[in-house]
Amino acid sequence: MRSASDWRSVVAEPPTAVGLLGGGVIGAGWAARFLLNGVDVRLYDPAPDAGRRLEEMLANARRAYRRLTLTPLPAEGRLTVVDALEAAVAGVDLVQESTPERLELKQRLLAAVSRAAGPETIICSSTSGLRPSQLQADMTQPERLAVGHPFNPVYLLPLVEVCGGAQTAPETLDRAEALYASVGMHPLRVRTEIDGFIADRLLEALWREALWLVHDDVATVEEVDDAIRYGAGLRWAIMGTFLTYRIAGGQSGMRHFMEQFGPALSAPWTKLVDVPELTPSFLDKLDAQSDAQADGLSVGELERLRDDCLVAILQGLRTHDTASGRTLAGWEQGLLARVDGTSAGSDGQPAGPLELVRREVPPEWIDYNGHVHESRYLQMFGDATDALLRRLGVDQAYVAGGHSYYTVETHLSHLQQLTAGERVRVLTQVLDQDERRLHVFHSLTREHDHEPVATAEQMLIHVDTSAARAAPVREPVGARVGALAAAHAALPAPRQAGRRIGLRS
Ligand SMILES: NC(=O)c1ccc[n+]([C@@H]2O[C@H](COP(=O)([O-])OP(=O)(O)OC[C@H]3O[C@@H](n4cnc5c(N)ncnc54)[C@H](O)[C@@H]3O)[C@@H](O)[C@H]2O)c1
């Protein structure tokens, strides 16, 4: 199920800085996604509590990302809350407008952005349904405008619909898509400019039916939600609607399914475009039932429940390499490429130990003693080993070809304690090697310190993975291992290297 728009192979570098207009539900979600991808954010929102709301969203997003991936995240971008539109948009790669859904307001703001931003800046609107041709009406260089319509929570849901207006340049759409993909999103090009784009057309049809069912007392809000979440809702994340029905058609396919269920479409069961009148009593009913359904949980608690379950779904889809799980895997590959790129030496054979991992210690890693749980040290050293192997050329193609290194022995030493929020790095030195073995030593230090907090000495064996036995290293990996070992031969032997565990007299 590989779609034509598979972004895995096109993950570009994220932008350096973005300017955001509006820091509400959507704007704060954008801020969180960009900041956690290492992008600097300049936010303009005249509301006095905009900064506080953003901090709350960011706290949720940090929590979600810590659960989402074991891949080391980059250092967070810098957040600057500015007090004028011009200060938010000057010198940034992308401006994302997420202000209230009012055409005249957005037109005015986007026109002002187009005068204040540099000529290379891409300007996108988060609008749920306004047409880009209307939005770009008063802009200078309107060819830079596109709609980038995201979904709440923006920091977790990968979809962003990208749509151009009559005056939008094709390069603007390409660049917007590349920028969004670089921060882990799945851009979906809306090729025809229509009200509501693709997703909100579908969502509105469902929403209208749901309102009718509650309005006519056919079902409560909870019963409508149950009808979705216990059935079709579970399928949608995996297969959408068409692929679901293709399966339902069995061996005879979609045609058979349409023969069976097509006639019902002309009955029709639905209320089509009618909308229930939003009278005060109908709104009271919706309010009361929705509050009862929340069952005492605060909005914050509901958001965290939603995020935890989204993380679980995304991880499940990643395991099966499908739909948004594939987007997650592509994002992780991009993160690793960035880490490896930063650590690569200029001549390919640096004389000193390699710095392969940098990260902040998250609060979830702290155990009952108040410091980092010992399994996390192995995780960080494992990340360093993986990064070393990728650097030596043990990439996806090498592994797919039936070869890899397996770790067969590890000796950890804990020398100091680490607490939440500290920034650390792993320095790695090759001690020895031959055609089947690679002997490495890792030192975990605080970011600007050389004293080891913990160390790990590891023996790796090169294997033929299909035969499941040791085998000589292949080229070009073997030559790179040899060159790195030669470059590290002059380094002093680490103090902890070669120690055994036992009582010393
Ligand atoms: N809420 C959703 O689920 C959702 C999903 C996708 C897209 N959108 C779209 O995103 C946009 C924002 O929606 P939202 O739900 O975040 O709204 P919101 O009301 O939560 O936030 C809007 C923010 O814009 C700020 N604002 C108002 N005037 C401004 C100005 N002149 N300059 C800068 N900021 C200003 C407000 O103070 C507020 O913080 C809308 O266009 C909406 O259609 C919303």
The ligand as an SDF file (V2000), in Angstrom:
LIG
                    3D

 44 48  0  0  0  0  0  0  0  0999 V2000
   -9.6790   24.0710   15.7500 N   0  0  0  0  0  0  0  0  0  0  0  0
   -9.5010   23.1730   14.7880 C   0  0  0  0  0  0  0  0  0  0  0  0
   -9.7340   21.9580   14.9880 O   0  0  0  0  0  0  0  0  0  0  0  0
   -8.9350   23.5980   13.4420 C   0  0  0  0  0  0  0  0  0  0  0  0
   -8.3940   22.5970   12.6100 C   0  0  0  0  0  0  0  0  0  0  0  0
   -7.7820   22.9830   11.4170 C   0  0  0  0  0  0  0  0  0  0  0  0
   -7.7370   24.3230   11.0480 C   0  0  0  0  0  0  0  0  0  0  0  0
   -8.2890   25.2790   11.8740 N   0  0  0  0  0  0  0  0  0  0  0  0
   -8.1860   26.6730   11.4350 C   0  0  0  0  0  0  0  0  0  0  0  0
   -7.1210   27.2910   12.1660 O   0  0  0  0  0  0  0  0  0  0  0  0
   -7.4070   28.6710   12.3740 C   0  0  0  0  0  0  0  0  0  0  0  0
   -7.3470   28.9720   13.8630 C   0  0  0  0  0  0  0  0  0  0  0  0
   -8.2850   28.1650   14.5320 O   0  0  0  0  0  0  0  0  0  0  0  0
   -8.1590   27.8780   16.1130 P   0  0  0  0  0  0  0  0  0  0  0  0
   -9.0750   26.7420   16.3780 O   0  0  0  0  0  0  0  0  0  0  0  0
   -6.7310   27.8000   16.5150 O   0  0  0  0  0  0  0  0  0  0  0  0
   -8.7810   29.2100   16.7080 O   0  0  0  0  0  0  0  0  0  0  0  0
   -8.5610   29.8600   18.1640 P   0  0  0  0  0  0  0  0  0  0  0  0
   -9.6920   30.7360   18.4020 O   0  0  0  0  0  0  0  0  0  0  0  0
   -8.2500   28.7610   19.1600 O   0  0  0  0  0  0  0  0  0  0  0  0
   -7.2270   30.7150   17.9870 O   0  0  0  0  0  0  0  0  0  0  0  0
   -7.1460   31.8800   17.2160 C   0  0  0  0  0  0  0  0  0  0  0  0
   -6.0460   32.7280   17.8130 C   0  0  0  0  0  0  0  0  0  0  0  0
   -5.8140   33.8340   16.9540 O   0  0  0  0  0  0  0  0  0  0  0  0
   -5.5220   34.9590   17.7740 C   0  0  0  0  0  0  0  0  0  0  0  0
   -5.7390   36.1900   17.0210 N   0  0  0  0  0  0  0  0  0  0  0  0
   -6.8740   36.8970   16.8650 C   0  0  0  0  0  0  0  0  0  0  0  0
   -6.6300   37.9890   16.1010 N   0  0  0  0  0  0  0  0  0  0  0  0
   -5.3190   37.9560   15.7620 C   0  0  0  0  0  0  0  0  0  0  0  0
   -4.4610   38.8110   15.0090 C   0  0  0  0  0  0  0  0  0  0  0  0
   -4.9230   39.9160   14.4320 N   0  0  0  0  0  0  0  0  0  0  0  0
   -3.1590   38.4720   14.8710 N   0  0  0  0  0  0  0  0  0  0  0  0
   -2.6730   37.3500   15.4530 C   0  0  0  0  0  0  0  0  0  0  0  0
   -3.4360   36.5060   16.2060 N   0  0  0  0  0  0  0  0  0  0  0  0
   -4.7400   36.8120   16.3430 C   0  0  0  0  0  0  0  0  0  0  0  0
   -6.4580   34.7920   18.9710 C   0  0  0  0  0  0  0  0  0  0  0  0
   -6.0170   35.5440   20.0870 O   0  0  0  0  0  0  0  0  0  0  0  0
   -6.3850   33.2920   19.2000 C   0  0  0  0  0  0  0  0  0  0  0  0
   -5.3710   32.9440   20.1190 O   0  0  0  0  0  0  0  0  0  0  0  0
   -8.7810   28.9090   11.7420 C   0  0  0  0  0  0  0  0  0  0  0  0
   -8.6030   29.3930   10.4450 O   0  0  0  0  0  0  0  0  0  0  0  0
   -9.4040   27.5160   11.7060 C   0  0  0  0  0  0  0  0  0  0  0  0
  -10.3410   27.3630   10.6800 O   0  0  0  0  0  0  0  0  0  0  0  0
   -8.8610   24.9340   13.0640 C   0  0  0  0  0  0  0  0  0  0  0  0
  1  2  1  0
  2  3  2  0
  2  4  1  0
  4  5  1  0
  4 44  2  0
  5  6  2  0
  6  7  1  0
  7  8  2  0
  8  9  1  0
  8 44  1  0
  9 10  1  0
  9 42  1  0
 10 11  1  0
 11 12  1  0
 11 40  1  0
 12 13  1  0
 13 14  1  0
 14 15  2  0
 14 16  1  0
 14 17  1  0
 17 18  1  0
 18 19  2  0
 18 20  1  0
 18 21  1  0
 21 22  1  0
 22 23  1  0
 23 24  1  0
 23 38  1  0
 24 25  1  0
 25 26  1  0
 25 36  1  0
 26 27  1  0
 26 35  1  0
 27 28  2  0
 28 29  1  0
 29 30  1  0
 29 35  2  0
 30 31  1  0
 30 32  2  0
 32 33  1  0
 33 34  2  0
 34 35  1  0
 36 37  1  0
 36 38  1  0
 38 39  1  0
 40 41  1  0
 40 42  1  0
 42 43  1  0
M  CHG  2   8   1  16  -1
M  END
$$$$
